[in-house]
Amino acid sequence: MRAPISAAWLLKGHCDCAGQDRSNTTTVAIRAPLCEALGRPRDGLQIANYSVGPQLKHTFWWREGSTDDAETQFVATISRKHPVLSLGLSVEKGLEGKGFDPRSI
């Protein structure tokens, strides 16, 4: 059984995950088909969220690795001001290292 996704979350401005079975939360239920589609093991994507707190989350990420600065990740976010759910793929790439001068690009 899949964890519930509620349209009421859009009006609240956050995902209300209270009372969900911790082994089958909404985020875990979303991770499974993403991993399958990418040919990864069922736990091949890490789940991160914002904001800090036990239940009132409005942004979730599914990404490889455990770094907070993942280069590629799937994202779902609910606007706190408007009843809008945004889904997408975030690709971030930066250049790092000592002596790097961004003006050299």
Secondary structure, 3 states (H helix, E strand, C coil): CCCCCCCHHHHHCCEECCCCCCCCCHHHHHHHHHHHHHCCCCCCCEEEEECCCCCEECEEEEECCCCCCCCEEEEEEECCCCCCEEEEEEECCCCCCCCCCHHHC
